[in-house]
């Protein structure tokens, strides 16, 4: 594969990762039909129906249709990333789904970040059934908190969805320094056991946050936004965002430092 062609495959890959993660319903459609059910190809838009995501991923990998090759291969990679499968790297070989290990899967998912970078902040009290146990945190209060923590100069804070009190989004500049700041904030939450994994655990266990809830540290959970978090943003914020590889951003930055 030439470098130019690889580049085209990558562009298509990031575009399709964004498209597949646009809504939970889209993700479900492919996940629930892994090996059965019928799916059509969104690249060549033929009427042909494929058996499950597996059949579709095979079609997009093997299709030789001229002019659609890079988009087909990009869609193949995006489907594999969604399903946690190894994607075929070399054209003209056979492909059958093989599961990524948990570590590989997590590494891949965490590499596919939203850009410009964002940190997603969850207010864990909003899930409480009784309203008197819900603690509303305003954008202004959280901005003050961010400044106290040493962030906030070049950030923008908004609600993930206007009517939803449970998600705040901290947006950073779309350059390496912005990513580094976002990662620093991500690490603050992870270091306090208030990251993505801990939030997932309390949600799964249906735990509620215990007192004192007047302390923002106890209430809030935060993590760097990845492609899977797209649906936590409203229409406009979603539209303004693309998916990028965190590793590629760092590699490019390092390479440019070396050549200086
Ligand atoms: Zn196709």
Boltz pocket constraint, residues with backbone or C-beta under 6 A from the ligand:
constraints:
  - pocket:
      binder: B
      contacts: [[A, 41], [A, 42], [A, 43], [A, 44], [A, 45], [A, 46], [A, 59], [A, 60], [A, 63], [A, 72]]
      max_distance: 6.0
